[in-house]
Amino acid sequence: MVDLVRTAAAQMAGQQTMAPLPKPEAPLLRETTSPFAINWMGAAVGRSYDVERAASPTGPWTVVGRDISDGVNEWNPETMVLFRDDYRQLQLGHTYYYRVTAKNESGRSAPSNVISVQHSEENQPPVVTLEPALTTTQDQGVELMASWQDDGLPSREVKVGWQHAGDGQVHFCHADRVQTRAWFTAPGTYALTFTADDGLLKSSKTVTVTVGEAAGKAPADFCRYHGEVYGVAEGRLTVMKSDKDALTVGEDGFLGPFANEGDKVSWQVQAPWSGQFLLNVTFNGKWGGKQNSFVVNGGAPQAVAFPQTDEQGQQLRIPVTLNAGTNQIDFGRFAGDWGYMFIKSIEVVAE
């Protein structure tokens, strides 16, 4: 993009080629208390930056980060980091020195100022939270949900996974996700372990699942589900009296505009099990981006910010929690909503 702008400026000035950029001036390295939060004030014509580290203020210097871009429109050094050093390459309690150079096609700047920082952040294992016990029946399977927190060391990447150390009668839909479903080929008691691994340290917790005999027909697939598509014709309308913008179905099949508080459409939808699902919503934001809400089984309104669309509309996926069997889903204008949205259909899915 920068090259396009410079080329256009040269052509407007009657020049065939761009004048070369000057070499960048030295960037300004910010003070820091952590080798995992290195930030700097960039040079005006710097295209990329190299970060160097040394064990003394005079070197020798080793490049530990190459070709780093600082091209972020909004930058907050309190919460954002341009460079994180490699935890595995540092020794706890040692002091390290850093400097930065800017580069472009004309050359390299002089080094920045030098800062020092003592490495005092000892890696801690992730902290895992998990319910200790769950109960289900063989035809229902079970919804598994863990959570974890980590200190961001040695990196921000944490691998997670579920496992069962016993026989092969436990099946996970997505064993590498925090939230998943499991199903069982026989009744019994099962120990399911969730592990969070930061690359150096790991933590695990186990939930005991008691599985009773099937109380009904098991679904054909415990992991994937695509329900019926419910159009506005299958819904029950609640229309508030108004002289303006009354709720109606247009020739395009979209119901709207939900301009009056209390306007809503209600569907009775089916779910094969209790747990988390996605709601495929076909909507139309032809009057601009607006906010309307869904209500599931009489719960609190779940506000959704819908983007502007063309006349054809588009689909949006909304996470919902449903019960096994019949559920009521309302869509409309509730307290705090803006209204003026159009909806065509919903579909319950799990993947």
C-alpha positions as CSV (number, residue, x, y, z in Angstrom):
1,M,0.0,0.0,0.0
2,V,2.8,2.4,0.8
3,D,4.5,1.7,-2.5
4,L,1.2,2.3,-4.4
5,V,0.8,5.7,-2.7
6,R,4.4,6.7,-3.4
7,T,4.1,5.6,-7.0
8,A,0.9,7.6,-7.5
9,A,2.5,10.7,-5.9
10,A,5.5,10.3,-8.3
11,Q,3.2,10.1,-11.3
12,M,1.2,13.1,-10.2
13,A,4.5,15.0,-10.0
14,G,5.4,13.9,-13.5
15,Q,8.2,11.5,-12.5
16,Q,8.7,8.0,-13.9
17,T,10.0,6.5,-10.7
18,M,9.9,7.1,-7.0
19,A,12.7,8.9,-5.3
20,P,14.4,6.4,-2.9
21,L,13.5,6.6,0.7
22,P,16.1,8.0,3.1
23,K,17.6,5.6,5.6
24,P,15.4,5.5,8.7
25,E,16.4,7.2,11.9
26,A,17.0,5.2,15.0
27,P,13.8,4.0,16.7
28,L,13.2,4.8,20.4
29,L,13.1,1.6,22.6
30,R,10.7,1.9,25.5
31,E,11.6,1.0,29.0
32,T,10.1,-2.3,30.2
33,T,10.1,-4.7,33.2
34,S,9.7,-7.8,31.1
35,P,11.7,-9.4,28.2
36,F,8.3,-10.6,27.0
37,A,7.0,-7.0,26.4
38,I,9.5,-5.2,24.2
39,N,8.0,-2.1,22.5
40,W,9.5,0.9,20.6
41,M,8.6,4.1,18.9
42,G,9.1,3.4,15.2
43,A,11.1,5.4,12.7
44,A,9.0,7.5,10.2
45,V,10.3,5.6,7.1
46,G,11.1,2.3,8.8
47,R,9.6,-0.7,7.0
48,S,10.6,-3.4,9.5
49,Y,12.7,-3.8,12.6
50,D,15.3,-6.2,14.0
51,V,15.6,-6.8,17.8
52,E,19.0,-7.6,19.3
53,R,19.9,-9.0,22.7
54,A,23.1,-9.1,24.7
55,A,24.3,-10.1,28.1
56,S,26.1,-6.8,28.6
57,P,25.4,-3.2,27.5
58,T,28.2,-3.2,25.0
59,G,27.5,-6.6,23.4
60,P,28.2,-8.8,21.7
61,W,24.7,-8.6,20.1
62,T,22.6,-11.4,18.8
63,V,19.6,-10.8,16.6
64,V,16.6,-12.4,18.3
65,G,13.8,-10.9,16.2
66,R,13.9,-10.2,12.5
67,D,11.7,-8.2,10.1
68,I,9.1,-7.2,12.7
69,S,6.4,-4.8,11.5
70,D,4.9,-2.1,13.7
71,G,2.2,-1.3,11.2
72,V,-0.7,-1.2,13.6
73,N,-3.2,1.6,13.2
74,E,-4.1,1.9,16.9
75,W,-1.3,1.0,19.3
76,N,-1.5,0.6,23.1
77,P,1.9,-0.3,24.6
78,E,0.1,-1.0,27.9
79,T,-1.7,-4.0,26.4
80,M,0.1,-4.8,23.2
81,V,3.5,-6.2,22.5
82,L,5.7,-5.8,19.4
83,F,8.3,-8.4,20.5
84,R,8.4,-11.2,23.0
85,D,11.7,-12.9,23.7
86,D,12.0,-16.7,23.8
87,Y,11.5,-17.9,27.3
88,R,13.5,-21.0,26.7
89,Q,16.6,-19.0,25.7
90,L,16.7,-16.9,28.9
91,Q,17.9,-17.7,32.4
92,L,15.9,-16.7,35.4
93,G,17.5,-13.9,37.5
94,H,19.8,-12.8,34.7
95,T,19.8,-9.2,33.3
96,Y,19.6,-8.8,29.5
97,Y,20.1,-5.8,27.2
98,Y,18.1,-5.0,24.1
99,R,18.3,-2.6,21.2
100,V,16.4,-2.2,17.9
101,T,17.3,-1.1,14.4
102,A,14.9,0.0,11.7
103,K,15.2,-1.0,8.0
104,N,13.9,-0.1,4.6
105,E,15.1,-0.6,1.0
106,S,17.7,2.2,1.4
107,G,19.4,0.7,4.4
108,R,19.5,0.3,8.1
109,S,19.2,2.8,10.9
110,A,21.7,3.3,13.7
111,P,20.8,1.2,16.7
112,S,18.3,2.5,19.2
113,N,19.0,3.3,22.8
114,V,19.8,0.3,24.9
115,I,17.5,-0.9,27.7
116,S,18.1,-3.5,30.4
117,V,15.6,-5.8,32.0
118,Q,16.0,-8.6,34.6
119,H,14.3,-11.8,33.8
120,S,12.3,-12.6,37.0
121,E,9.2,-14.2,35.6
122,E,9.1,-17.9,36.4
123,N,6.8,-20.0,34.3
124,Q,3.8,-21.3,36.1
125,P,1.6,-24.2,35.0
126,P,-1.9,-23.5,33.6
127,V,-4.7,-23.4,36.2
128,V,-7.5,-25.7,35.2
129,T,-11.1,-25.5,36.3
130,L,-13.5,-28.5,35.9
131,E,-16.6,-29.8,37.5
132,P,-15.7,-32.9,39.5
133,A,-18.7,-35.0,38.7
134,L,-21.4,-35.4,36.0
135,T,-24.3,-37.7,35.5
136,T,-26.0,-38.7,32.3
137,T,-27.6,-41.6,30.4
138,Q,-26.3,-43.6,27.5
139,D,-28.7,-42.1,25.0
140,Q,-27.8,-38.5,26.0
141,G,-24.0,-38.4,26.1
142,V,-22.5,-35.5,28.1
143,E,-21.5,-31.9,27.6
144,L,-17.9,-31.4,28.8
145,M,-16.7,-27.9,29.6
146,A,-13.4,-27.0,31.2
147,S,-11.6,-23.7,31.5
148,W,-8.0,-22.7,32.0
149,Q,-5.8,-19.6,32.8
150,D,-2.1,-19.2,32.0
151,D,0.6,-16.7,32.6
152,G,1.5,-16.5,28.9
153,L,4.8,-18.3,29.4
154,P,6.8,-19.7,27.6
155,S,4.3,-18.4,24.9
156,R,0.7,-17.6,24.6
157,E,0.0,-21.0,23.0
158,V,-1.6,-23.6,25.2
159,K,-2.6,-27.0,23.9
160,V,-5.6,-28.6,25.5
161,G,-7.1,-32.1,25.3
162,W,-9.4,-34.6,26.8
163,Q,-8.6,-38.3,27.3
164,H,-9.8,-41.4,28.9
165,A,-7.3,-43.9,30.3
166,G,-9.6,-46.9,30.4
167,D,-11.1,-49.0,27.6
168,G,-12.4,-47.7,24.3
169,Q,-16.0,-47.1,25.4
170,V,-15.6,-43.3,25.5
171,H,-15.8,-41.2,22.4
172,F,-15.0,-37.5,22.3
173,C,-16.5,-35.3,19.5
174,H,-13.6,-32.9,19.6
175,A,-10.9,-34.1,22.1
176,D,-8.7,-31.0,21.4
177,R,-11.3,-28.4,22.5
178,V,-12.1,-26.9,25.9
179,Q,-15.8,-27.6,25.2
180,T,-17.0,-30.8,23.6
181,R,-19.3,-33.7,23.9
182,A,-18.6,-37.3,24.9
183,W,-20.7,-40.4,24.4
184,F,-20.5,-43.9,25.8
185,T,-21.0,-47.4,24.4
186,A,-21.9,-48.9,27.7
187,P,-23.3,-47.7,31.1
188,G,-20.7,-47.3,33.9
189,T,-18.5,-44.8,35.7
190,Y,-15.8,-43.1,33.6
191,A,-12.9,-40.8,34.5
192,L,-12.3,-38.1,31.8
193,T,-9.2,-36.0,32.1
194,F,-8.7,-32.5,30.7
195,T,-5.1,-31.3,30.3
196,A,-3.8,-27.8,29.5
197,D,-0.1,-27.8,28.4
198,D,1.9,-24.6,27.9
199,G,4.8,-26.3,26.3
200,L,6.9,-26.7,29.4
201,L,4.4,-27.3,32.2
202,K,1.0,-28.9,32.2
203,S,-2.0,-29.2,34.5
204,S,-4.8,-31.8,34.5
205,K,-8.1,-32.3,36.3
206,T,-10.5,-35.2,36.1
207,V,-14.3,-35.4,36.0
208,T,-16.1,-38.6,37.0
209,V,-19.0,-39.2,34.7
210,T,-21.7,-41.7,35.8
211,V,-23.6,-43.1,32.8
212,G,-26.9,-44.8,33.3
213,E,-28.7,-47.1,30.9
214,A,-30.5,-45.4,28.0
215,A,-33.7,-43.8,28.9
216,G,-34.7,-43.2,25.3
217,K,-33.6,-43.6,21.7
218,A,-30.0,-42.5,21.1
219,P,-29.3,-40.0,18.3
220,A,-27.8,-41.2,15.1
221,D,-24.8,-38.9,15.6
222,F,-23.8,-37.6,19.0
223,C,-21.5,-34.9,17.5
224,R,-23.2,-33.4,14.5
225,Y,-26.7,-32.3,14.0
226,H,-28.6,-30.3,11.3
227,G,-32.2,-29.6,12.3
228,E,-35.1,-28.4,10.4
229,V,-35.0,-25.0,8.8
230,Y,-37.8,-23.0,10.4
231,G,-39.1,-20.1,8.3
232,V,-41.3,-17.3,9.4
233,A,-44.4,-19.3,8.3
234,E,-43.6,-21.9,11.0
235,G,-43.3,-19.2,13.7
236,R,-46.0,-17.5,15.8
237,L,-46.1,-13.8,15.5
238,T,-46.7,-11.2,18.3
239,V,-47.4,-7.9,16.6
240,M,-47.6,-4.7,18.6
241,K,-50.2,-2.2,17.5
242,S,-48.6,0.7,15.7
243,D,-49.4,3.3,13.0
244,K,-45.9,3.0,11.6
245,D,-43.5,0.2,10.7
246,A,-45.8,-2.6,11.6
247,L,-44.4,-6.1,11.7
248,T,-45.0,-7.9,8.4
249,V,-43.6,-10.5,6.0
250,G,-42.3,-8.9,2.7
251,E,-42.5,-10.4,-0.8
252,D,-38.9,-11.5,-0.3
253,G,-39.9,-13.7,2.6
254,F,-38.2,-11.7,5.3
255,L,-40.1,-10.7,8.4
256,G,-39.6,-7.2,9.9
257,P,-38.8,-4.6,10.8
258,F,-39.3,-5.3,14.6
259,A,-39.5,-1.6,15.1
260,N,-41.8,-1.7,18.2
261,E,-40.8,-3.1,21.5
262,G,-42.7,-6.4,22.0
263,D,-42.7,-7.3,18.3
264,K,-41.5,-10.9,18.1
265,V,-41.6,-14.3,16.3
266,S,-41.6,-17.5,18.3
267,W,-40.5,-20.9,17.1
268,Q,-40.8,-24.4,18.7
269,V,-37.5,-26.1,17.7
270,Q,-36.1,-29.6,18.4
271,A,-32.7,-30.5,19.9
272,P,-31.4,-34.1,20.1
273,W,-29.6,-33.5,23.4
274,S,-29.1,-30.9,26.1
275,G,-26.1,-28.6,25.6
276,Q,-24.5,-26.0,23.3
277,F,-25.7,-25.6,19.7
278,L,-25.4,-23.0,17.0
279,L,-28.3,-21.2,15.5
280,N,-28.0,-20.4,11.8
281,V,-29.9,-17.2,11.3
282,T,-30.9,-15.9,7.8
283,F,-31.4,-12.2,8.2
284,N,-31.5,-9.0,6.2
285,G,-29.9,-5.8,7.4
286,K,-30.9,-3.7,4.4
287,W,-31.7,-0.7,6.6
288,G,-28.3,-0.8,8.2
289,G,-26.7,-2.6,11.1
290,K,-29.1,-3.0,14.1
291,Q,-29.5,-4.8,17.4
292,N,-32.3,-7.3,18.1
293,S,-32.4,-10.1,20.6
294,F,-33.1,-13.8,20.9
295,V,-34.7,-15.4,24.0
296,V,-34.3,-19.1,24.6
297,N,-36.9,-21.0,26.7
298,G,-38.0,-17.8,28.5
299,G,-34.5,-16.8,29.6
300,A,-32.8,-13.4,29.5
301,P,-32.7,-11.7,26.1
302,Q,-29.5,-12.4,24.2
303,A,-28.7,-9.2,22.2
304,V,-27.1,-9.6,18.8
305,A,-25.5,-6.8,16.8
306,F,-26.4,-7.5,13.1
307,P,-24.3,-6.0,10.4
308,Q,-25.7,-4.1,7.4
309,T,-26.4,-6.3,4.3
310,D,-27.7,-6.0,0.8
311,E,-31.3,-7.0,-0.1
312,Q,-30.4,-10.7,-0.3
313,G,-29.3,-10.8,3.3
314,Q,-26.8,-13.3,4.8
315,Q,-26.4,-15.8,7.6
316,L,-25.1,-15.4,11.1
317,R,-24.3,-18.1,13.7
318,I,-25.5,-17.5,17.2
319,P,-24.4,-19.8,20.1
320,V,-27.4,-21.1,22.2
321,T,-28.0,-23.5,25.0
322,L,-30.9,-25.9,24.4
323,N,-32.6,-28.7,26.2
324,A,-33.2,-32.2,24.8
325,G,-36.5,-32.2,23.0
326,T,-38.7,-29.1,22.3
327,N,-37.4,-25.6,22.9
328,Q,-38.9,-22.2,22.3
329,I,-36.8,-19.5,20.6
330,D,-38.1,-16.0,20.3
331,F,-36.7,-13.3,18.1
332,G,-37.8,-9.7,18.4
333,R,-37.3,-6.3,19.8
334,F,-36.8,-6.4,23.5
335,A,-35.7,-3.7,26.0
336,G,-32.5,-2.0,24.9
337,D,-32.8,-3.2,21.2
338,W,-32.8,-0.8,18.3
339,G,-35.1,-2.8,16.0
340,Y,-35.4,-2.5,12.3
341,M,-34.0,-5.9,11.4
342,F,-35.5,-8.5,9.1
343,I,-35.4,-12.3,9.6
344,K,-36.2,-15.2,7.3
345,S,-35.3,-18.5,9.0
346,I,-33.4,-20.2,11.8
347,E,-31.8,-23.7,11.9
348,V,-30.3,-25.5,14.9
349,V,-26.9,-27.1,14.2
350,A,-24.0,-28.8,16.0
351,E,-20.7,-29.6,14.4
